[in-house]
Amino acid sequence: MTAPSRTGGQILVDQLLVHGVDHIFCVPGESYLAALDALHDAAINVTVCRQEGGAAMMAEAHGKLTGRPGICFVTRGPGATNASPGLHIAKQDSTPMILFVGQIERGMREREAFQELDYRAAFGAMVKWATEVDDPARFPEIVSRAFHVATSGRPGPVVIALPEDVLTEMASVPDAPHYKVIESYPASAQMAELQDLLHKAERPIALVGGSRWSEQAVEDFARFAETFQLPVACTFRRQMLFSADHPSYAGDLGLGVNPKLLERIKSADLVLLVGGRLSEIPSQSYTLLDIPAPRQKLVHIHPDPSELGRVYSPRLAINASPVAFASMAKDLKVPAAIRWSEDTKAAHASYLAWSDPSKIRHAGRLQMGEVMAHLRKTLPAETIFCNGAGNFATWIHRFWPFRKYGTQLAPTSGSMGYGVPAAVGAKRVQPSSPVVVFAGDGDFLMNGQEFATAVQYDLPILVVLIDNGMYGTIRMHQERDYPGRVSATLLKNPDFSAYAKAFGGHGERVETTEEFAPALDRALTSGKPAILHCILDPEAITPAMSLTQIREKAISEGR
């Protein structure tokens, strides 16, 4: 049958439906009005955001939670550049995402027309693929390719520019079939070699990270680790990949790592790196393993062959997704005697001691150790924790026990302003899940306007806003490298509880430890988006050291 004649905007939206899209995030723009018009009649939920950076981060969070490309629409020029932080997060975090950007009409190119931008040049190094549609009849082909590129190998973002006249032009073209993720599997010989390496090992450890996981894969890998009594650590901000309650859990490789975990990895004779790249943060600035040839025998499992041998030369490289690998690893044969079982128990005990918030005391009337202890008692394991970047995030990463897949939304790229839009995206996609944001005062105001989006859609997210009146991470680095020379890091903040109320949410100011628990209860029972404005002493910069201690240490070392 001859395909019906449709506008480019209709063809585009029909392709989204074909590929199973049920939600998009956007800031509207006149450059893609024809696509917005097509969305009017489509069975796709649309979340209208307050700024393109927030919209892109919501889409990225959707991709993290579902494994399907998060979809974002923004307008041309400044709309696209505003969205770029979300693209960078998706790239470094290996998250499937597609950004559709309005564009000038084809006949106006290369005149520097209103908001004109060359998207291939602007985003080419930041995404897996950047392209522009010249003919509405090519929408099925290009959108299909975008879904395949975004989800296969190492997932990542795609940018598609939409010239305004292409969206209004008519064409007759059939729809593409639903995309399929291209899977890669370990060879039986590789699994046999891995089994042999495990049988000969004395001090093995597994590191899990990256994307291309699923709830089933996490369960399969946990079964494999349990069978082999293998110690397992999660890489930076991937703690949802292995339950903190599992007897094999050894902790996470992020910022401010348990020193005993680092010693354990350095002294290991076999390291299984599953799904991750072991980039700068988890590798402790590329010092954990020697480059290019690690001292330890390295088995690297990754879905993208270009990542295998890119930095570290592995003893065994397996081009496979974590899903495929975990499904096969759980069936490997256990050695007759597991020589490292006591070491695994010690690793878990070390994690439990390191992550105990009751031991933490710092300056000020609000004690974050007690706050975290109360959250651990109060919130269910299904709670999705979202955060951006800053020292405040240490309180979650070290002291919250992640126990379920799909409960952590945090940028491995270290982007500030991620927590609030990620929480909105999570709550739109999984409305029944509790969603909590940890944010710093500087971090929150990078995308705090998306709190209005939460109010608009009645999304009862909870923001625990830690206010120490400064860009804390940078101040910490200043005191370490330029002690006593404070420059450009102090902040004068608003009343964030009043900010929440002004938008129609619930807001409270928390100045003492005793005030936190009842304020949390009122926020959770309000049924509204809520902000707990928590005043933290500036000296409480890390769980281990105060600002003064960092400064005095730097001075004593002659910096």
Secondary structure as GFF3:
##gff-version 3
##sequence-region A 1 559
A	DSSP	beta_strand	5	7	.	.	.	ID=ss1
A	DSSP	alpha_helix	8	18	.	.	.	ID=ss2
A	DSSP	beta_strand	23	26	.	.	.	ID=ss3
A	DSSP	three_ten_helix	30	32	.	.	.	ID=ss4
A	DSSP	alpha_helix	33	40	.	.	.	ID=ss5
A	DSSP	beta_strand	45	48	.	.	.	ID=ss6
A	DSSP	alpha_helix	52	66	.	.	.	ID=ss7
A	DSSP	beta_strand	70	74	.	.	.	ID=ss8
A	DSSP	alpha_helix	78	93	.	.	.	ID=ss9
A	DSSP	beta_strand	97	103	.	.	.	ID=ss10
A	DSSP	three_ten_helix	106	108	.	.	.	ID=ss11
A	DSSP	alpha_helix	119	123	.	.	.	ID=ss12
A	DSSP	beta_strand	129	132	.	.	.	ID=ss13
A	DSSP	three_ten_helix	136	138	.	.	.	ID=ss14
A	DSSP	alpha_helix	139	151	.	.	.	ID=ss15
A	DSSP	beta_strand	157	163	.	.	.	ID=ss16
A	DSSP	alpha_helix	164	168	.	.	.	ID=ss17
A	DSSP	beta_strand	170	172	.	.	.	ID=ss18
A	DSSP	alpha_helix	188	200	.	.	.	ID=ss19
A	DSSP	beta_strand	204	208	.	.	.	ID=ss20
A	DSSP	alpha_helix	215	228	.	.	.	ID=ss21
A	DSSP	beta_strand	232	235	.	.	.	ID=ss22
A	DSSP	three_ten_helix	239	241	.	.	.	ID=ss23
A	DSSP	beta_strand	249	253	.	.	.	ID=ss24
A	DSSP	alpha_helix	259	266	.	.	.	ID=ss25
A	DSSP	beta_strand	270	274	.	.	.	ID=ss26
A	DSSP	beta_strand	297	302	.	.	.	ID=ss27
A	DSSP	three_ten_helix	305	307	.	.	.	ID=ss28
A	DSSP	beta_strand	316	319	.	.	.	ID=ss29
A	DSSP	alpha_helix	322	329	.	.	.	ID=ss30
A	DSSP	alpha_helix	341	354	.	.	.	ID=ss31
A	DSSP	three_ten_helix	357	359	.	.	.	ID=ss32
A	DSSP	alpha_helix	368	378	.	.	.	ID=ss33
A	DSSP	beta_strand	384	387	.	.	.	ID=ss34
A	DSSP	three_ten_helix	391	393	.	.	.	ID=ss35
A	DSSP	alpha_helix	394	399	.	.	.	ID=ss36
A	DSSP	beta_strand	408	409	.	.	.	ID=ss37
A	DSSP	alpha_helix	419	429	.	.	.	ID=ss38
A	DSSP	beta_strand	435	440	.	.	.	ID=ss39
A	DSSP	alpha_helix	441	447	.	.	.	ID=ss40
A	DSSP	three_ten_helix	448	450	.	.	.	ID=ss41
A	DSSP	alpha_helix	451	456	.	.	.	ID=ss42
A	DSSP	beta_strand	462	467	.	.	.	ID=ss43
A	DSSP	alpha_helix	472	481	.	.	.	ID=ss44
A	DSSP	alpha_helix	496	503	.	.	.	ID=ss45
A	DSSP	beta_strand	506	510	.	.	.	ID=ss46
A	DSSP	alpha_helix	513	525	.	.	.	ID=ss47
A	DSSP	beta_strand	530	535	.	.	.	ID=ss48
A	DSSP	alpha_helix	547	556	.	.	.	ID=ss49
###
